[in-house]
Amino acid sequence: MIPLRRYDTFTPLGPTMDQHNAARSGQKREQLLATKIAELGFTLQPKTLIEPPELYKVCGQKRFYNDGSIPELNIDHIEPKGGSKNGSTQEKLFYDLEKIRDGVYKGNLLYIFEGIMETHTCTKLFIAKLALLGYDNVKVLMFSELNTHSLREVFS
């Protein structure tokens, strides 16, 4: 049996490994975001389960989780994206576009880009494609621009 490392998880089918440290990076982003939100005087609520549409279930996707919410600001879902390496974050952005188009996220969705992702070409492409969709319930902020005013105004 393969020994589990700190960021591996065990499923009924056996261990799933995080070979490229995406789980560690995601946890780091979530903690950074929670700290920043608290510094600004708000509370980042814990992750919540999102039931996927039937189309995703047929493809084997049993569940989605958002990375939290800020109900007092009318933010139903937060998705932080960041990292210092190229790869999975950029790929997930385009899967996220599909989930947005398919109505996976009900309510207001806020993407917060951090680190190299604030200026990354894939982020710019994601924002441009998102603008073409024309959804008022999906917004983007950069972590470096997060402040009380920007958060209050994003869905006001």
FIFI-590499 format. One record per residue (C-alpha): residue in one letter; x, y, z; residue number from 0. Coordinates in pm, 1 decimal. Example, Ala and Ser with C-alpha at 12.3 -4.5 7.8 and 13.67 -1.06 7.14 Angstrom:
<rs>
(r A, (1230.0, -450.0, 780.0), 0),
(r S, (1367.0, -106.0, 714.0), 1),
</rs>
This chain:
<rs>
(r M, (0.0, 0.0, 0.0), 0),
(r I, (119.0, 352.2, -77.7), 1),
(r P, (177.6, 548.5, 244.4), 2),
(r L, (-31.4, 863.7, 281.1), 3),
(r R, (138.6, 1198.4, 302.0), 4),
(r R, (-0.1, 1500.6, 483.2), 5),
(r Y, (-206.5, 1629.0, 188.0), 6),
(r D, (-319.4, 1292.6, 55.6), 7),
(r T, (-667.8, 1168.6, 126.5), 8),
(r F, (-803.1, 819.9, 161.1), 9),
(r T, (-1112.9, 719.9, -30.2), 10),
(r P, (-1296.0, 384.9, -31.8), 11),
(r L, (-1101.5, 310.7, -349.6), 12),
(r G, (-766.5, 384.0, -185.9), 13),
(r P, (-539.6, 684.5, -143.5), 14),
(r T, (-552.1, 979.6, -378.4), 15),
(r M, (-223.9, 1161.3, -395.8), 16),
(r D, (-144.8, 1522.3, -454.9), 17),
(r Q, (167.5, 1475.0, -665.2), 18),
(r H, (189.8, 1840.7, -769.1), 19),
(r N, (89.1, 1996.1, -431.6), 20),
(r A, (-234.9, 2147.1, -562.7), 21),
(r A, (-413.7, 2064.6, -235.8), 22),
(r R, (-140.7, 2235.2, -35.6), 23),
(r S, (-150.6, 2539.4, -263.2), 24),
(r G, (-531.3, 2553.3, -240.8), 25),
(r Q, (-524.9, 2531.7, 138.3), 26),
(r K, (-266.0, 2807.6, 149.7), 27),
(r R, (-483.9, 3031.9, -72.7), 28),
(r E, (-791.4, 2962.5, 139.7), 29),
(r Q, (-607.8, 3048.5, 462.6), 30),
(r L, (-461.0, 3364.3, 310.1), 31),
(r L, (-806.2, 3469.5, 193.2), 32),
(r A, (-970.8, 3394.0, 529.8), 33),
(r T, (-707.6, 3604.1, 707.4), 34),
(r K, (-751.0, 3895.4, 465.3), 35),
(r I, (-1131.7, 3884.0, 485.3), 36),
(r A, (-1111.2, 3888.2, 867.3), 37),
(r E, (-866.2, 4183.4, 857.9), 38),
(r L, (-1125.3, 4372.0, 652.1), 39),
(r G, (-1390.5, 4306.7, 917.1), 40),
(r F, (-1589.9, 4032.9, 745.4), 41),
(r T, (-1629.5, 3661.9, 804.8), 42),
(r L, (-1550.0, 3402.7, 543.3), 43),
(r Q, (-1801.5, 3123.6, 596.6), 44),
(r P, (-1679.5, 2764.8, 549.3), 45),
(r K, (-1693.6, 2568.6, 226.5), 46),
(r T, (-2033.5, 2446.3, 120.6), 47),
(r L, (-2139.7, 2152.3, -89.8), 48),
(r I, (-2274.0, 2230.0, -435.7), 49),
(r E, (-2487.5, 1961.7, -596.1), 50),
(r P, (-2374.8, 1921.5, -957.9), 51),
(r P, (-2623.3, 1910.9, -1246.0), 52),
(r E, (-2709.5, 1565.1, -1380.0), 53),
(r L, (-2475.5, 1613.7, -1676.1), 54),
(r Y, (-2177.1, 1624.5, -1438.8), 55),
(r K, (-2299.2, 1325.1, -1237.6), 56),
(r V, (-2312.9, 1116.2, -1556.2), 57),
(r C, (-1947.5, 1206.5, -1609.3), 58),
(r G, (-1858.0, 1091.3, -1258.0), 59),
(r Q, (-1855.6, 1428.0, -1076.3), 60),
(r K, (-2034.8, 1354.3, -749.7), 61),
(r R, (-1995.8, 1688.9, -578.4), 62),
(r F, (-1841.3, 2034.3, -589.3), 63),
(r Y, (-1740.2, 2254.7, -298.7), 64),
(r N, (-1697.9, 2628.2, -310.2), 65),
(r D, (-1420.0, 2787.2, -105.4), 66),
(r G, (-1658.4, 2977.2, 118.2), 67),
(r S, (-1900.2, 3268.2, 116.1), 68),
(r I, (-1955.1, 3609.2, 275.3), 69),
(r P, (-2332.7, 3630.4, 327.4), 70),
(r E, (-2326.0, 3983.4, 471.8), 71),
(r L, (-2187.7, 4103.4, 137.7), 72),
(r N, (-2424.4, 3895.7, -76.5), 73),
(r I, (-2132.4, 3676.1, -191.5), 74),
(r D, (-2261.3, 3318.8, -216.8), 75),
(r H, (-1946.6, 3155.1, -352.7), 76),
(r I, (-1579.3, 3251.2, -342.8), 77),
(r E, (-1316.0, 3089.6, -561.1), 78),
(r P, (-958.7, 3199.7, -486.9), 79),
(r K, (-710.2, 3123.4, -762.3), 80),
(r G, (-338.0, 3160.7, -722.1), 81),
(r G, (-9.8, 2984.2, -698.4), 82),
(r S, (349.8, 3015.5, -794.7), 83),
(r K, (358.6, 2739.6, -1055.5), 84),
(r N, (195.8, 2693.0, -1392.8), 85),
(r G, (-40.8, 2405.1, -1449.0), 86),
(r S, (-353.6, 2297.9, -1268.0), 87),
(r T, (-480.7, 2645.1, -1175.0), 88),
(r Q, (-480.5, 2756.0, -1537.0), 89),
(r E, (-651.1, 2436.0, -1649.7), 90),
(r K, (-919.0, 2462.8, -1379.7), 91),
(r L, (-1012.1, 2813.1, -1494.3), 92),
(r F, (-1151.1, 2680.3, -1818.3), 93),
(r Y, (-1336.2, 2398.7, -1643.8), 94),
(r D, (-1479.6, 2669.3, -1417.4), 95),
(r L, (-1609.9, 2853.2, -1725.0), 96),
(r E, (-1800.7, 2539.0, -1820.4), 97),
(r K, (-1943.3, 2511.4, -1468.8), 98),
(r I, (-2050.9, 2878.3, -1483.5), 99),
(r R, (-2217.5, 2828.9, -1823.6), 100),
(r D, (-2393.1, 2516.3, -1696.3), 101),
(r G, (-2532.8, 2693.8, -1389.5), 102),
(r V, (-2343.5, 2494.9, -1126.8), 103),
(r Y, (-2305.7, 2803.0, -904.1), 104),
(r K, (-2639.6, 2940.3, -785.7), 105),
(r G, (-2620.0, 3300.4, -665.3), 106),
(r N, (-2326.8, 3542.1, -668.8), 107),
(r L, (-1981.0, 3405.3, -745.0), 108),
(r L, (-1659.1, 3596.5, -675.5), 109),
(r Y, (-1321.5, 3494.9, -816.9), 110),
(r I, (-1018.5, 3634.1, -635.3), 111),
(r F, (-686.3, 3601.9, -816.2), 112),
(r E, (-364.8, 3614.5, -617.1), 113),
(r G, (8.0, 3605.0, -687.6), 114),
(r I, (119.0, 3533.9, -1042.9), 115),
(r M, (-242.0, 3466.6, -1138.3), 116),
(r E, (-327.2, 3837.6, -1102.7), 117),
(r T, (-140.6, 3913.6, -1423.9), 118),
(r H, (-128.9, 3571.6, -1588.5), 119),
(r T, (-236.1, 3542.5, -1952.3), 120),
(r C, (-485.3, 3268.7, -1861.9), 121),
(r T, (-649.3, 3500.4, -1608.9), 122),
(r K, (-685.7, 3769.7, -1873.3), 123),
(r L, (-838.0, 3517.3, -2113.7), 124),
(r F, (-1071.9, 3387.2, -1839.2), 125),
(r I, (-1190.9, 3743.7, -1765.4), 126),
(r A, (-1244.7, 3814.9, -2136.3), 127),
(r K, (-1443.7, 3493.0, -2187.2), 128),
(r L, (-1641.3, 3563.7, -1870.2), 129),
(r A, (-1729.4, 3910.4, -2003.5), 130),
(r L, (-1860.9, 3751.2, -2324.9), 131),
(r L, (-2100.2, 3540.1, -2116.9), 132),
(r G, (-2248.0, 3859.4, -1971.5), 133),
(r Y, (-2343.8, 3716.7, -1631.7), 134),
(r D, (-2401.9, 3980.6, -1364.2), 135),
(r N, (-2364.2, 3724.9, -1085.7), 136),
(r V, (-1996.2, 3645.1, -1153.4), 137),
(r K, (-1728.5, 3900.8, -1065.1), 138),
(r V, (-1349.0, 3909.4, -1042.8), 139),
(r L, (-1121.4, 4090.4, -797.9), 140),
(r M, (-745.8, 4080.6, -757.1), 141),
(r F, (-613.0, 3998.9, -412.4), 142),
(r S, (-383.0, 4302.5, -420.7), 143),
(r E, (-690.6, 4524.5, -468.9), 144),
(r L, (-898.9, 4367.3, -188.8), 145),
(r N, (-1023.9, 4623.9, 57.2), 146),
(r T, (-1343.0, 4695.3, 245.9), 147),
(r H, (-1476.0, 4917.4, -33.5), 148),
(r S, (-1405.5, 4672.5, -318.6), 149),
(r L, (-1575.1, 4388.1, -131.9), 150),
(r R, (-1877.3, 4596.4, -35.6), 151),
(r E, (-1922.0, 4720.0, -393.3), 152),
(r V, (-1869.4, 4399.3, -588.3), 153),
(r F, (-2235.1, 4284.7, -566.4), 154),
(r S, (-2407.2, 4597.4, -434.9), 155),
</rs>
